[in-house]
């Protein structure tokens, strides 16, 4: 009988302890934090928003005065460059995240994290996963346009906006229906995302197939064992909430601890800048923005370091659950696992390598 979602939690917990603490290796911990952050596995359950104290209120009027001193053509060029750079950066980061997803899978499966080797051998898998994510993103935008634009066009054609008060009931009912459909679509997309990274990625990693082909194979598995996969999703939601709250509390404490030296450094920089005669201009604003980005990257990496147990646990949870239902993963997992970690009913250890040659 396949391992249940509940039993998989115990196995994943034991796997996490073995990989991270038996023995403890700081270098692997840092690499896993880096991979988990770039793979998008990091979940904090809360956001840290710095409070608005110190010199910020006084600086806002100065920022408003700057826009009148900058040439509109230069400002437009800067905005255009920032937008294009942002789009390119998002695409590049999406590709990096796609490759890192497979590196994280390999790292948890083999209990060893190798960035350079993983990056070299998982390019093809990452590219296919990147195309899947890009296609899903475009489909989501198209669906959102239809979901929102369709009813809006219908309401406009029916003349409900002339005047709106005369058709308030129709507009409210339409808005409620659109909102319910929107929430349903968001839940559906979240399920697709979870099932893809948990059960599609292993198939792509072992067989080199596309995400669509992996979905065609996964869907009959889900239909044959609906209750088992539903229990897995339910348990993952509960675990995500619990872990998210715990990491969120730790993140808040970390943010408060770091806020004191950061605010002090910002205040010292502002005072030094005023003493040196510096004023807010395009150069100083860009420098401040760059410094802020660096601080955020450092902060999120520290949060990732704290979240390494969760970064390992959740992929391990999906691996142990799916291994009982996907033979190549089962062979790779239990052929390298200690005998004490092999659950009852698991297939006997075999000799193939943890993952196929590329």
N, C-alpha and C positions, 0 to 999 in steps of 0.2 A: 504494500500500500504506500502511495507517495507520502513524503513528509508533509505534515500540515503546516499552516502558516504560523501556528503557535510554537511548534517544535523548531521551526526555522529560526525563531528569535533566540532560543537558547544556543543553537549552533553558531549563529552569527555573533552572539556575545562572547562565546568561548574563542572563536576565531579572532575577534578583535583583541582580546586579552593576549593571546599568543603572539599575534603579529606586532603589537605595540609595546608589550611589557615583558616578553619572555624570549630574548632579553630586550631591554629598552635601548633603542638606537636613535640618538638625537638626529643624526643625518637623515635617516629614513623618515623620521617624524616631520622634519622640515620639508623634505621632498613631497611627502603626502599632502602637507598643507598647501604647497604650491600647486600641485596637480589638482587637488580638490577645489581650490579657489578658481583656477582657470576652467575646470570642467563644469563649473556651476553647481557643484554638490553642496556648497556652503549654504547653510540656512541658519539664520540667527534667531528667528522668531520675534525680532524686534529691531527697531532702528534707533540709532543714537543721533539725536539732533542737538548740536551745540546750542546753548542758550545765547540769547542776544544781550550780552553784557559788555562792559569795557568800553572801547572806543568806537564800536560799530555804529551806534546811533549818530554820533558826531560825524562819522565818515560818509553817511548816506547823502547829506546835502552836497558835500563836495563831489561825490560821484555824479549827482544830477547836474552840477555845473560843468562837468567835464565834457558832456555830450555836446554842449553848445560851442566848445572850443575846438572840437575835432572836425576836420573836413568831412562832410557827408560822404564824399566819394571814397575816402580812406576807410571810414566806418563801414560803408557797404561792402567794400572789398574784404575787410577783416571778417565781417559776418559771413560772407560767402565762403571764404577760406575755412572758417571754423565749421560751417555746416558740411562742406564737402569732406573735410578732414574727419569730422565726426562720423559720417556715413561710412567712409573707407575704414576707419578704425573699428566700427561696429562689425563690418563684414570680416575683417581680418581676425577680430577676437572671436567671432562665431566659428571661423575655421579652426582656430587654435583650440577653442573649447571642444569642437568635434573630435579632434585628434586626442586631446587630453581625456576625453570620456573613455576611449579605449585603453589609454595608458593606465587610468585609474582601475579599470576592469582587470587588466593584467596584474596590476600591483596587488590588488586584493586577492585575486585568484592564486597567485604564486607566493604571496607574502613578501614580495621584494619589489621595490620601486626603482626602476631604472629609466631616467628621463631621456637620455640621449639614444639609447637603444630602442626604447619604445617609440620615440618620435620618428626614428628612421624606418621602423617596420610597420607602423600603423598609418602611414600617409594615405594609402588607397582606401582603407576603411574609413578614415576620417573624412576624406573627400566625399564618399558616398553618403555618410551621415550628414555632412554639411549640406549637400544638395537636398536631402530629405527635409532638413530644418528650414532651408530657404524656401522650398516648395510649400511647406506647411505654413510658413509666415505669409507668403503671398496669398495662399488660399484663405487664410484667416482675415487678411485685409479685404479681400474680395467679398468674403462672407459678411464682414462687418458693414461694408458699403451697401450690400443688398439688404441686410437686416435693418439698417437705419434709413438708408436712402429710399428703399421701396415704400415703407409706410409714409415717409415724409412726402414723397412724390404723390402717393395716393391721396393724402390729406390735402395737399396743395391743389390737386386736380378736382377734388370734391368741394373746394372753396372753404375749407374749415379754418383757414387763416384770415378770412375776411368777413367779419372780424373774429378773432379767436374766442372772445367771450361768448359769442352766440353758439359756438360748437364746443364748449368746454368739456361736456360729458364725453363726446366722441374722442377728443384729443387725449383726455385722461385715460380712457379705456384703452386706446391704442398705445399710449405710453406704457401702461401696465403690461400689456401683452408683449410689447417689444422688450421691456425690462426682463420679464420672465424668460423669454426666448434667449436673451443675451446671457443671463445667468446660466441657463442650461448649456449654452455653447461654451462658456468659460469652463464649466465643470467637465464637459466633454473633452475640451482641449487639454485640461489638466490630466485627465485619465490617459489620453493618448500620449502625452509627454512622459508620464510615469511608466506606462507599459513599454514605451519605446526604449527608454534608457535602461529599464530593468530586464526586458525579455527579448527585445529586438537586437540590441547591441551584442549580446552573447552569440546570437546566430550569425550576425555579420562578422564577428571576430573569428569564429571557427570556420565558417564556410565561405567567407568572402562575398556573400550575396548582397543584394541591395536591400534597403529598408522595406520597400514594397513587397519584395519576395518574402522577406522574413515575416511581414504582417500576414501574408497569405498562408504561411505555415502556422503562425501563432493563433489565428482566429479559430481554426478547428479545435486546437487544444483548449481554448477558453470555453468553447461551446460544449466540449466533452466534460469539462470540470468547472462549471460555472460557480458552484458554491465554494470550491477551493480558491479560485482566483478572487472571488468577491471577499472571502475572509482575509486574503492577503492584502487587498486594498484597504479594507476596514482597519486591520491591524497597523498598516503603514500610516494611515491617517492619525490614529491614536498615538503611535510612536513619534510621528513628526511633530504633533502638538506638544507632547511632553518634552521631547528633546529641544524643540524650538523655544519653549518657555525657559528651560534651564540655561540654554546658551544665551538667550536674550538677557537674562538676569546677569550672567557673567559679563556679557558684552557691555551692559549698562554700567556695571561697576568699573570695568576696564576703561570705558569712555570717561567716566567721572575722574578716575585717577589720572588719565592722560590730559584731561582738560586743563588741569592746574598749570603744568609746565608749558602747554601749548599757548594758553592765554598769556602767560608771563612772557613767552618768547615773542608773541605778536605785539604785545604792548611795548616791549623793549625795541623791536624793529620799527614800530611807528614813531617812538620817541627819537630813536637814532636818525630816522629818515627826516623828521622835522628839523632836527638839529643840523643836519647836513644840507638843509634847504631843498629837499626833494618835495615834489608835489605830485598829486594824482594826474597821470597822463597815460597815454597808450602803453608806454613801456612799463611803468610801475604797476599798472593794472594787470598786464600780461604776466609780470613776475609774481604778483600776488596770487593770480589764478594758478600758475604753475606750482607755486609752493603749496597752495591748498590741495591741489590734485595729488602731490607727493605725500602730504600728510594723510589723505584719505586712503591712498594705496597702502601706506605703512599700517594704518589702523586696521584695514580689512585683512591684511596679511596676519596681523596679531590675532584677530578674531579667528582666522583660519587655523592658526596654530592651536588655539583653544579648542577648536571644533574637530580636530583630527580623529578622535574616537568616533564621532558621528560620521565623519567622512569615510571611515573604514566600515563602520557597522552597517550602514544602509545598503551599500553595494554587496556586502557579505550576506545580508538578509535575503536580497533578491537572488544571489548566486546559489545559496543553499536551498531555497524554495524551488528555483527553476531547475537545478541540477537533478532533482528527482523526476523531472518531466522532460528533460532534454539530455539524451545519452552522451553526446560529445562533451558537454560541460560536466556531467557526472564522472566520466572517465578521467578528465583532466583534474577535477577537484580531488577525488579520492585516491588517485594514483600517487599524489604527492602529500597527502594529509597523514598525520600520525594516526596509528591504529586506534588510539583512544578517542580520536575525534570523529571516527567513522560511525554514523548512527546505524541502528539496527534496520535491516531491510535495504541498505545501500548496496549497490553493485560491488563486486570484489575489485580490489585494486588491480589496475592494468598498467602496462608499461609505456603507452604513448606519452609524448612530451606534454607539458601543460597547455600549449597552444600550437597550432599547426605551423609548419614552415611557410614563410611568405616568399 
